[in-house]
Every structure is written in C-alpha cells, then in structure tokens.
C-alpha cells in the first residue's frame, strides 16, 4: 500500500474543493418567486451566504453574469432577479412605489430561505436601501454599487432618457453612454442594447411616488459605498457624503478608471470589493 505524504493529500483535497466550487459557480438556475400579483424571475448560482443584485434604471441583471460567477467563486450564492417588465418578471407597472419593488426582491430572498447582502447598481441602490428599511430581518448589509450623490447635473438624467428613446441614433446613444456611464477608454458598445423604456418610466414614476425619507438611510444595515473613480454621478467632493451622514455604518471604496457602469466596466474588481467586505461581515 502506498502512503502518500500528508501535504500531498491536503493539496489534492484543496484542488478538488476548488474544482467543485468552480463547477458550482458555473451552474446557473432560472427560478421564480411571487409577490402578490407580481412574479419575479431570477438567476441563482453558487453556494453560501446570499448576495442579491438589483439592476440599474431600465436594465436587467443578465449582463452581470461575469460578476455573479466571480462572487460565486468567492463562496457566495448570487441571486439576480429581473425587475418587473424584463424577461419573465411581470407585475403592475403603474401605481407602484419603491416599497412594492422591495417586496419583489424580499420574496426572492425568502424563496432562498435566508437573509442576504443586497447589492444595488445605481438606481438599484435605492431599492436595496428600501428593502433594508422595510425588511431588516432579510438584509445583512447593503452594497451601493455606483450610487449617485445626493444631487447630480440634470444632463446626466437627460442622457438616460435619450438612451432609452428608440428614436435616438446609435451615435447619440454612444455619446450619452460615454458621458454618463463609461470612463474614458472603456468600451460602451455593449450597452447600446438592453434598455427597456417602459421599465425606466415605471421606475421613475415609482420614485416620484415614494418619499426619500422612507428609504434613504437603508434602515440600520451596514453599507459598502462602492464608487467608480470617474463616475460623474459621484464627483470626488461627494466621496464621503454618506459616511459623513451615517458614520461607521458606511465603508467607502473607490475603483479607478470606472464610471457609472462600474460592474460592467470592472467586474473582477467589483466582485472582489464586494466579497472582501462581505467576508468581514462574517459568514
């Protein structure tokens, strides 16, 4: 009988575990959860504590597959629910508020049987904060991915409206993407598609129908304020804005050469920043 050195056995076991983790990270299941009249379709992959990702204005989460895989490889189960009006997600699109959208994603977390770190990209951060406020028992923490400052130039909001307009030319949309979403040198062409004007309209109307005081503080959850270093929605002078208001609950991190499309521009850096912070919260 061959007796292998203990170090060799341990190394082989680690390789096997790593291979199994990678395989699990590649496996993506399409599931659904219900919230009253709404049915929310979502992608799920990986094993471990939950991280739920909420997309930005008028966009879905399918494009963040690379980010999700990287988080799954770090030992998390990643949930990417599509908002109402995208994919198989459906529900009332008018007469709703941020609270209704938060209930959609709370239903997904309950469907997975636990609580979650809720990561919202741009506009999605508003819903993440609403979820943390309305459903603290389901929220371990909040990650604000490329969250805007308390105020930003109107031209940036106008750019989103123009990009959503089917009458806009590809050149006009590219100019808007470079202005509002992508740092110099980063390719915005993938974002010429994937916009849902009806979803943007619904989300904006829901925002007008919701008091900011209802969600701004994100309850009492710990917050990672993850910023793009070249994000016009978050200029340098606003870097510490949330930390100044909410103190030690907030951790600020900045990723260079990234703008408002941060998780698409820098998926590896975004995933590592989220996982590093989440690891410190404990599993």
VOGU-3710 file (C-alpha; in Angstrom, 3 decimals, decimal comma):
1> xxxxxxxxxx> 0,000/0,000/0,000  1,301/3,434/-0,943  1,235/6,003/1,866  1,144/9,479/0,406  2,677/12,387/2,319  0,066/14,377/4,272  0,948/17,616/2,440  0,249/15,902/-0,890  -3,128/14,604/0,327  -4,103/18,055/1,615
11> xxxxxxxxxx> -3,051/19,679/-1,671  -5,129/17,204/-3,680  -8,136/17,847/-1,433  -7,807/21,599/-1,901  -7,623/21,178/-5,672  -10,756/19,008/-5,584  -12,629/21,567/-3,462  -11,519/24,373/-5,770  -12,676/22,441/-8,842  -16,046/21,711/-7,226
21> xxxxxxxxxx> -16,502/25,383/-6,278  -15,697/26,486/-9,812  -18,183/24,000/-11,242  -20,906/25,231/-8,885  -20,140/28,829/-9,831  -20,733/27,967/-13,497  -24,131/26,393/-12,850  -26,921/28,964/-13,247  -30,510/28,087/-12,366  -33,517/30,113/-13,512
31> xxxxxxxxxx> -36,086/30,320/-10,724  -39,058/32,479/-9,748  -40,780/33,906/-6,704  -44,154/35,581/-6,267  -45,228/38,768/-4,526  -48,969/39,142/-4,796  -49,737/39,897/-8,453  -46,035/40,027/-9,330  -43,894/37,099/-10,463  -40,156/37,704/-10,304
41> xxxxxxxxxx> -37,788/35,596/-12,379  -34,224/35,322/-11,132  -30,883/33,677/-11,828  -29,215/31,798/-8,967  -25,725/30,335/-8,793  -23,128/29,287/-6,255  -23,418/28,064/-2,672  -23,038/30,006/0,541  -24,451/33,195/2,072  -26,802/35,103/-0,209
51> xxxxxxxxxx> -25,922/38,167/-2,251  -28,828/39,624/-4,220  -28,046/42,027/-7,071  -30,515/44,710/-8,228  -30,005/46,265/-11,672  -29,821/49,916/-12,638  -32,529/52,020/-14,298  -34,297/50,249/-17,150  -31,826/47,380/-17,324  -31,716/43,740/-16,300
61> xxxxxxxxxx> -29,143/41,669/-14,453  -28,361/39,030/-17,092  -25,415/41,152/-18,257  -23,750/40,764/-14,867  -23,106/37,054/-15,319  -19,329/37,509/-15,069  -19,684/39,448/-11,821  -22,037/36,809/-10,416  -19,688/33,968/-11,327  -16,792/35,691/-9,595
71> xxxxxxxxxx> -18,839/36,210/-6,431  -19,944/32,568/-6,548  -16,299/31,531/-6,802  -15,664/33,520/-3,639  -18,164/31,332/-1,779  -21,480/33,136/-2,151  -24,858/32,219/-3,606  -25,685/35,016/-6,017  -29,255/35,963/-6,929  -30,005/38,201/-9,905
81> xxxxxxxxxx> -33,728/38,988/-10,041  -35,063/40,732/-13,120  -37,269/43,741/-12,378  -40,883/43,831/-13,471  -41,117/44,142/-17,240  -37,846/42,355/-18,079  -37,602/38,696/-19,037  -40,244/36,595/-17,328  -40,699/39,080/-14,459  -44,111/40,664/-14,531
91> xxxxxxxxxx> -46,445/42,641/-12,349  -48,215/46,014/-12,169  -46,048/48,748/-13,694  -48,151/51,758/-12,667  -49,437/52,891/-9,306  -46,450/51,308/-7,565  -43,700/52,584/-5,281  -40,208/51,548/-4,259  -41,861/49,584/-1,457  -43,578/47,323/-4,000
101> xxxxxxxxxx> -40,294/46,678/-5,817  -38,578/45,957/-2,490  -41,265/43,366/-1,737  -40,475/41,694/-5,076  -36,871/41,158/-4,087  -37,762/40,286/-0,495  -39,862/37,447/-1,954  -36,772/36,182/-3,797  -34,707/36,189/-0,592  -37,463/34,333/1,272
111> xxxxxxxxxx> -37,678/31,844/-1,570  -33,991/31,078/-0,955  -34,585/30,551/2,745  -32,284/33,103/4,317  -31,200/36,696/4,583  -28,929/38,474/2,111  -26,449/41,164/1,377  -28,374/43,326/-1,074  -26,265/44,987/-3,771  -27,935/47,634/-5,900
121> xxxxxxxxxx> -26,338/49,133/-9,001  -27,042/52,875/-9,406  -30,866/53,201/-9,210  -30,892/49,660/-7,830  -29,236/51,039/-4,712  -32,405/52,967/-3,928  -34,385/49,740/-3,954  -31,695/47,994/-1,923  -31,994/50,716/0,702  -35,785/50,419/0,656
131> xxxxxxxxxx> -35,518/46,666/1,168  -33,127/47,155/4,089  -35,528/49,658/5,647  -38,727/47,657/5,110  -37,297/44,164/5,665  -34,346/44,417/8,088  -34,723/40,745/9,020  -33,828/39,823/5,414  -30,908/42,224/4,997  -27,406/41,505/6,364
141> xxxxxxxxxx> -25,915/44,505/4,594  -26,282/46,850/1,641  -23,805/47,423/-1,174  -24,313/50,613/-3,145  -22,611/49,996/-6,492  -22,012/53,316/-8,283  -24,639/55,129/-6,253  -25,256/58,731/-7,220  -24,552/61,625/-4,896  -27,443/63,431/-3,239
151> xxxxxxxxxx> -27,524/65,701/-6,311  -26,123/65,476/-9,854  -26,331/67,526/-13,086  -29,628/67,276/-14,978  -27,724/66,457/-18,177  -26,914/63,028/-16,766  -30,593/62,173/-16,226  -31,349/63,595/-19,666  -28,732/61,257/-21,130  -30,555/58,252/-19,660
161> xxxxxxxxxx> -33,818/59,471/-21,179  -32,160/59,901/-24,562  -30,504/56,477/-24,473  -33,905/54,904/-23,755  -35,518/56,738/-26,695  -35,774/54,408/-29,732  -35,618/57,496/-31,958  -32,051/58,224/-30,799  -29,312/57,221/-33,219  -26,519/54,817/-32,226
171> xxxxxxxxxx> -24,060/57,725/-32,283  -26,277/59,746/-29,953  -26,619/56,811/-27,562  -22,877/56,191/-27,609  -22,275/59,828/-26,737  -24,729/59,532/-23,851  -23,099/56,347/-22,624  -19,658/57,950/-22,678  -20,972/60,991/-20,833  -22,921/59,231/-18,103
181> xxxxxxxxxx> -21,813/55,615/-17,829  -18,350/54,711/-19,130  -14,924/56,038/-18,217  -12,559/57,180/-20,941  -11,033/54,190/-22,709  -13,791/51,758/-21,663  -15,952/50,390/-24,484  -19,658/51,287/-24,126  -20,954/49,482/-27,233  -22,381/46,501/-25,293
191> xxxxxxxxxx> -24,764/48,928/-23,592  -26,291/50,158/-26,844  -28,791/47,347/-26,283  -30,568/46,112/-23,183  -32,596/49,230/-22,397  -36,296/48,963/-21,525  -38,031/52,315/-21,829  -41,267/51,101/-20,234  -39,324/49,823/-17,226  -37,443/53,112/-16,892
201> xxxxxxxxxx> -40,754/55,007/-16,974  -42,275/52,731/-14,326  -39,241/53,023/-12,061  -39,140/56,805/-12,347  -42,843/57,088/-11,557  -42,365/54,805/-8,552  -39,554/57,060/-7,372  -41,789/60,131/-7,537  -44,441/58,270/-5,535  -42,002/57,316/-2,749
211> xxxxxxxxxx> -40,742/59,645/-0,040  -36,950/59,730/0,063  -37,063/59,659/3,843  -38,678/56,227/3,569  -35,515/54,601/2,181  -32,507/56,928/2,290  -30,961/55,579/5,499  -31,136/51,869/4,488  -32,514/51,087/7,918  -29,621/50,277/10,229
221> xxxxxxxxxx> -27,757/47,933/7,894  -24,007/48,194/7,316  -23,269/49,806/3,950  -20,483/49,429/1,407  -20,412/52,597/-0,703  -18,569/51,297/-3,785  -17,769/54,105/-6,192  -16,285/54,460/-9,663  -13,378/56,880/-9,619  -14,595/58,570/-12,814
231> xxxxxxxxxx> -18,343/58,481/-12,137  -19,945/61,865/-12,960  -22,882/60,943/-10,722  -20,391/60,775/-7,837  -17,729/63,503/-8,117  -14,722/63,475/-5,792  -16,190/66,082/-3,458  -19,084/63,702/-2,664  -16,888/60,690/-1,823  -17,556/60,840/1,947
241> xxxxxxxxxx> -21,130/62,117/1,714  -22,850/59,006/3,079  -20,157/58,279/5,651  -20,465/61,816/6,991  -24,202/61,243/7,447  -24,249/57,662/8,735  -20,828/57,264/10,328  -19,199/53,906/10,951  -22,061/52,018/9,307  -20,548/53,082/5,972
251> xxxxxxxxxx> -17,380/51,775/4,327  -16,193/53,739/1,289  -14,241/52,069/-1,526  -13,271/53,528/-4,915  -12,391/51,631/-8,096  -10,239/53,625/-10,512  -10,911/54,003/-14,246  -14,595/53,207/-13,853  -17,738/55,261/-14,173  -21,449/54,696/-13,541
261> xxxxxxxxxx> -21,450/51,327/-15,357  -18,971/50,113/-12,737  -19,945/46,395/-12,517  -19,860/46,072/-16,309  -16,617/48,023/-16,670  -14,746/46,352/-13,804  -16,460/43,042/-12,920  -13,402/41,466/-11,266  -12,609/44,499/-9,134  -16,284/44,967/-8,240
271> xxxxxxxxxx> -16,704/41,312/-7,246  -13,554/41,330/-5,119  -14,507/44,559/-3,348  -17,961/43,191/-2,512  -16,663/39,784/-1,410  -13,850/41,283/0,702  -16,356/43,475/2,534  -18,884/40,667/2,846  -16,223/38,352/4,259  -15,595/40,868/7,022
281> xxx> -19,295/40,792/7,946  -18,839/37,083/8,609  -20,484/34,023/7,112
//
